Amino acid sequence: MNKEKILTMLGFAAKAGKIVSGEMGVRATVQKNKAKLMLLATDSAESTREEFLLLAEKNGVTCISGLLMKEMGMAIGKSNRSILIVLDEGFATQIRENMDH
């Protein structure tokens, strides 16, 4: 995993308005089929992990993990975030590719 590149891509996506964070916003976005990729913090609460993994699975959204809440929040210029949605396929593809390396 190339964490530095992933965090940079999250920052670019946030500046482009292609990130949704927070449980309510993420839930609504996934249910509207607008989510291209879900990122779930490795240190998020177990109940949060279970709920959003199930939501992603039910709606066919790829969910990846590997970043901490602090890292995800800092990348998008906000406080700690346990869950993020990427709305743009280009950003989502680049993040997925950097998770594999």
PyMOL CGO cylinders between C-alpha atoms (Angstrom):
from pymol import cmd
from pymol.cgo import CYLINDER

trace = [
    CYLINDER, 0.00, 0.00, 0.00, 1.30, 3.44, -0.92, 0.3, 1, 1, 1, 1, 1, 1,
    CYLINDER, 1.30, 3.44, -0.92, -0.26, 5.41, 1.93, 0.3, 1, 1, 1, 1, 1, 1,
    CYLINDER, -0.26, 5.41, 1.93, 1.27, 8.74, 0.91, 0.3, 1, 1, 1, 1, 1, 1,
    CYLINDER, 1.27, 8.74, 0.91, -0.26, 8.60, -2.58, 0.3, 1, 1, 1, 1, 1, 1,
    CYLINDER, -0.26, 8.60, -2.58, -3.64, 7.52, -1.20, 0.3, 1, 1, 1, 1, 1, 1,
    CYLINDER, -3.64, 7.52, -1.20, -3.70, 10.42, 1.24, 0.3, 1, 1, 1, 1, 1, 1,
    CYLINDER, -3.70, 10.42, 1.24, -2.70, 12.83, -1.54, 0.3, 1, 1, 1, 1, 1, 1,
    CYLINDER, -2.70, 12.83, -1.54, -5.49, 11.51, -3.79, 0.3, 1, 1, 1, 1, 1, 1,
    CYLINDER, -5.49, 11.51, -3.79, -8.00, 11.92, -0.95, 0.3, 1, 1, 1, 1, 1, 1,
    CYLINDER, -8.00, 11.92, -0.95, -6.88, 15.52, -0.56, 0.3, 1, 1, 1, 1, 1, 1,
    CYLINDER, -6.88, 15.52, -0.56, -7.30, 16.20, -4.28, 0.3, 1, 1, 1, 1, 1, 1,
    CYLINDER, -7.30, 16.20, -4.28, -10.72, 14.51, -4.27, 0.3, 1, 1, 1, 1, 1, 1,
    CYLINDER, -10.72, 14.51, -4.27, -11.81, 16.59, -1.28, 0.3, 1, 1, 1, 1, 1, 1,
    CYLINDER, -11.81, 16.59, -1.28, -10.72, 19.83, -2.97, 0.3, 1, 1, 1, 1, 1, 1,
    CYLINDER, -10.72, 19.83, -2.97, -12.68, 18.76, -6.06, 0.3, 1, 1, 1, 1, 1, 1,
    CYLINDER, -12.68, 18.76, -6.06, -15.79, 18.17, -3.93, 0.3, 1, 1, 1, 1, 1, 1,
    CYLINDER, -15.79, 18.17, -3.93, -15.72, 14.42, -4.61, 0.3, 1, 1, 1, 1, 1, 1,
    CYLINDER, -15.72, 14.42, -4.61, -15.61, 13.19, -0.98, 0.3, 1, 1, 1, 1, 1, 1,
    CYLINDER, -15.61, 13.19, -0.98, -18.49, 12.58, 1.40, 0.3, 1, 1, 1, 1, 1, 1,
    CYLINDER, -18.49, 12.58, 1.40, -17.71, 11.91, 5.06, 0.3, 1, 1, 1, 1, 1, 1,
    CYLINDER, -17.71, 11.91, 5.06, -19.75, 11.30, 8.16, 0.3, 1, 1, 1, 1, 1, 1,
    CYLINDER, -19.75, 11.30, 8.16, -22.12, 8.44, 8.79, 0.3, 1, 1, 1, 1, 1, 1,
    CYLINDER, -22.12, 8.44, 8.79, -25.34, 10.14, 7.65, 0.3, 1, 1, 1, 1, 1, 1,
    CYLINDER, -25.34, 10.14, 7.65, -23.85, 11.55, 4.45, 0.3, 1, 1, 1, 1, 1, 1,
    CYLINDER, -23.85, 11.55, 4.45, -22.14, 8.29, 3.57, 0.3, 1, 1, 1, 1, 1, 1,
    CYLINDER, -22.14, 8.29, 3.57, -25.29, 6.25, 4.19, 0.3, 1, 1, 1, 1, 1, 1,
    CYLINDER, -25.29, 6.25, 4.19, -27.39, 8.55, 1.97, 0.3, 1, 1, 1, 1, 1, 1,
    CYLINDER, -27.39, 8.55, 1.97, -24.77, 8.62, -0.80, 0.3, 1, 1, 1, 1, 1, 1,
    CYLINDER, -24.77, 8.62, -0.80, -24.43, 4.84, -0.90, 0.3, 1, 1, 1, 1, 1, 1,
    CYLINDER, -24.43, 4.84, -0.90, -28.20, 4.37, -0.98, 0.3, 1, 1, 1, 1, 1, 1,
    CYLINDER, -28.20, 4.37, -0.98, -28.44, 6.79, -3.95, 0.3, 1, 1, 1, 1, 1, 1,
    CYLINDER, -28.44, 6.79, -3.95, -25.85, 4.65, -5.82, 0.3, 1, 1, 1, 1, 1, 1,
    CYLINDER, -25.85, 4.65, -5.82, -23.42, 7.58, -6.14, 0.3, 1, 1, 1, 1, 1, 1,
    CYLINDER, -23.42, 7.58, -6.14, -20.53, 5.99, -4.24, 0.3, 1, 1, 1, 1, 1, 1,
    CYLINDER, -20.53, 5.99, -4.24, -17.55, 4.72, -6.24, 0.3, 1, 1, 1, 1, 1, 1,
    CYLINDER, -17.55, 4.72, -6.24, -15.40, 3.65, -3.28, 0.3, 1, 1, 1, 1, 1, 1,
    CYLINDER, -15.40, 3.65, -3.28, -15.78, 3.46, 0.50, 0.3, 1, 1, 1, 1, 1, 1,
    CYLINDER, -15.78, 3.46, 0.50, -12.85, 3.86, 2.87, 0.3, 1, 1, 1, 1, 1, 1,
    CYLINDER, -12.85, 3.86, 2.87, -13.29, 2.58, 6.40, 0.3, 1, 1, 1, 1, 1, 1,
    CYLINDER, -13.29, 2.58, 6.40, -10.72, 3.50, 9.06, 0.3, 1, 1, 1, 1, 1, 1,
    CYLINDER, -10.72, 3.50, 9.06, -8.95, 0.57, 10.68, 0.3, 1, 1, 1, 1, 1, 1,
    CYLINDER, -8.95, 0.57, 10.68, -9.49, 2.11, 14.12, 0.3, 1, 1, 1, 1, 1, 1,
    CYLINDER, -9.49, 2.11, 14.12, -13.21, 2.83, 13.73, 0.3, 1, 1, 1, 1, 1, 1,
    CYLINDER, -13.21, 2.83, 13.73, -15.67, 1.29, 16.19, 0.3, 1, 1, 1, 1, 1, 1,
    CYLINDER, -15.67, 1.29, 16.19, -16.59, -2.34, 15.56, 0.3, 1, 1, 1, 1, 1, 1,
    CYLINDER, -16.59, -2.34, 15.56, -20.29, -1.45, 15.26, 0.3, 1, 1, 1, 1, 1, 1,
    CYLINDER, -20.29, -1.45, 15.26, -19.47, 1.19, 12.63, 0.3, 1, 1, 1, 1, 1, 1,
    CYLINDER, -19.47, 1.19, 12.63, -17.30, -1.27, 10.72, 0.3, 1, 1, 1, 1, 1, 1,
    CYLINDER, -17.30, -1.27, 10.72, -20.01, -3.93, 10.70, 0.3, 1, 1, 1, 1, 1, 1,
    CYLINDER, -20.01, -3.93, 10.70, -22.78, -1.52, 9.69, 0.3, 1, 1, 1, 1, 1, 1,
    CYLINDER, -22.78, -1.52, 9.69, -20.90, 0.05, 6.78, 0.3, 1, 1, 1, 1, 1, 1,
    CYLINDER, -20.90, 0.05, 6.78, -19.34, -3.17, 5.50, 0.3, 1, 1, 1, 1, 1, 1,
    CYLINDER, -19.34, -3.17, 5.50, -22.87, -4.58, 5.26, 0.3, 1, 1, 1, 1, 1, 1,
    CYLINDER, -22.87, -4.58, 5.26, -24.15, -1.38, 3.58, 0.3, 1, 1, 1, 1, 1, 1,
    CYLINDER, -24.15, -1.38, 3.58, -21.31, -1.51, 1.04, 0.3, 1, 1, 1, 1, 1, 1,
    CYLINDER, -21.31, -1.51, 1.04, -21.93, -5.17, 0.31, 0.3, 1, 1, 1, 1, 1, 1,
    CYLINDER, -21.93, -5.17, 0.31, -25.68, -4.69, -0.13, 0.3, 1, 1, 1, 1, 1, 1,
    CYLINDER, -25.68, -4.69, -0.13, -25.10, -1.82, -2.57, 0.3, 1, 1, 1, 1, 1, 1,
    CYLINDER, -25.10, -1.82, -2.57, -22.16, -3.23, -4.50, 0.3, 1, 1, 1, 1, 1, 1,
    CYLINDER, -22.16, -3.23, -4.50, -19.64, -0.64, -3.31, 0.3, 1, 1, 1, 1, 1, 1,
    CYLINDER, -19.64, -0.64, -3.31, -16.00, -1.66, -2.87, 0.3, 1, 1, 1, 1, 1, 1,
    CYLINDER, -16.00, -1.66, -2.87, -14.86, -0.99, 0.69, 0.3, 1, 1, 1, 1, 1, 1,
    CYLINDER, -14.86, -0.99, 0.69, -11.21, -0.75, 1.59, 0.3, 1, 1, 1, 1, 1, 1,
    CYLINDER, -11.21, -0.75, 1.59, -9.42, -0.27, 4.87, 0.3, 1, 1, 1, 1, 1, 1,
    CYLINDER, -9.42, -0.27, 4.87, -5.87, 0.52, 5.86, 0.3, 1, 1, 1, 1, 1, 1,
    CYLINDER, -5.87, 0.52, 5.86, -5.87, 4.11, 7.08, 0.3, 1, 1, 1, 1, 1, 1,
    CYLINDER, -5.87, 4.11, 7.08, -6.45, 5.53, 10.56, 0.3, 1, 1, 1, 1, 1, 1,
    CYLINDER, -6.45, 5.53, 10.56, -9.27, 7.96, 11.37, 0.3, 1, 1, 1, 1, 1, 1,
    CYLINDER, -9.27, 7.96, 11.37, -6.72, 10.72, 12.03, 0.3, 1, 1, 1, 1, 1, 1,
    CYLINDER, -6.72, 10.72, 12.03, -5.03, 10.14, 8.65, 0.3, 1, 1, 1, 1, 1, 1,
    CYLINDER, -5.03, 10.14, 8.65, -8.31, 10.17, 6.74, 0.3, 1, 1, 1, 1, 1, 1,
    CYLINDER, -8.31, 10.17, 6.74, -9.48, 13.36, 8.45, 0.3, 1, 1, 1, 1, 1, 1,
    CYLINDER, -9.48, 13.36, 8.45, -6.19, 15.18, 7.91, 0.3, 1, 1, 1, 1, 1, 1,
    CYLINDER, -6.19, 15.18, 7.91, -6.13, 14.15, 4.24, 0.3, 1, 1, 1, 1, 1, 1,
    CYLINDER, -6.13, 14.15, 4.24, -9.44, 15.89, 3.58, 0.3, 1, 1, 1, 1, 1, 1,
    CYLINDER, -9.44, 15.89, 3.58, -8.81, 18.86, 5.89, 0.3, 1, 1, 1, 1, 1, 1,
    CYLINDER, -8.81, 18.86, 5.89, -11.22, 17.83, 8.63, 0.3, 1, 1, 1, 1, 1, 1,
    CYLINDER, -11.22, 17.83, 8.63, -11.19, 16.22, 12.05, 0.3, 1, 1, 1, 1, 1, 1,
    CYLINDER, -11.19, 16.22, 12.05, -10.94, 12.44, 12.49, 0.3, 1, 1, 1, 1, 1, 1,
    CYLINDER, -10.94, 12.44, 12.49, -13.13, 10.49, 10.04, 0.3, 1, 1, 1, 1, 1, 1,
    CYLINDER, -13.13, 10.49, 10.04, -14.05, 6.84, 10.40, 0.3, 1, 1, 1, 1, 1, 1,
    CYLINDER, -14.05, 6.84, 10.40, -15.66, 6.57, 6.98, 0.3, 1, 1, 1, 1, 1, 1,
    CYLINDER, -15.66, 6.57, 6.98, -15.34, 8.31, 3.60, 0.3, 1, 1, 1, 1, 1, 1,
    CYLINDER, -15.34, 8.31, 3.60, -16.97, 7.89, 0.22, 0.3, 1, 1, 1, 1, 1, 1,
    CYLINDER, -16.97, 7.89, 0.22, -15.26, 8.80, -3.05, 0.3, 1, 1, 1, 1, 1, 1,
    CYLINDER, -15.26, 8.80, -3.05, -17.73, 10.06, -5.67, 0.3, 1, 1, 1, 1, 1, 1,
    CYLINDER, -17.73, 10.06, -5.67, -15.41, 10.12, -8.71, 0.3, 1, 1, 1, 1, 1, 1,
    CYLINDER, -15.41, 10.12, -8.71, -14.39, 6.94, -10.54, 0.3, 1, 1, 1, 1, 1, 1,
    CYLINDER, -14.39, 6.94, -10.54, -11.00, 8.38, -11.52, 0.3, 1, 1, 1, 1, 1, 1,
    CYLINDER, -11.00, 8.38, -11.52, -10.02, 9.12, -7.92, 0.3, 1, 1, 1, 1, 1, 1,
    CYLINDER, -10.02, 9.12, -7.92, -11.49, 5.80, -6.77, 0.3, 1, 1, 1, 1, 1, 1,
    CYLINDER, -11.49, 5.80, -6.77, -9.46, 3.86, -9.34, 0.3, 1, 1, 1, 1, 1, 1,
    CYLINDER, -9.46, 3.86, -9.34, -6.20, 5.57, -8.37, 0.3, 1, 1, 1, 1, 1, 1,
    CYLINDER, -6.20, 5.57, -8.37, -6.84, 4.94, -4.66, 0.3, 1, 1, 1, 1, 1, 1,
    CYLINDER, -6.84, 4.94, -4.66, -7.63, 1.25, -5.30, 0.3, 1, 1, 1, 1, 1, 1,
    CYLINDER, -7.63, 1.25, -5.30, -4.48, 0.86, -7.41, 0.3, 1, 1, 1, 1, 1, 1,
    CYLINDER, -4.48, 0.86, -7.41, -2.33, 2.37, -4.65, 0.3, 1, 1, 1, 1, 1, 1,
    CYLINDER, -2.33, 2.37, -4.65, -3.90, 0.08, -2.05, 0.3, 1, 1, 1, 1, 1, 1,
    CYLINDER, -3.90, 0.08, -2.05, -2.58, -2.89, -4.04, 0.3, 1, 1, 1, 1, 1, 1,
    CYLINDER, -2.58, -2.89, -4.04, 1.05, -1.69, -4.08, 0.3, 1, 1, 1, 1, 1, 1,
]
cmd.load_cgo(trace, "trace")
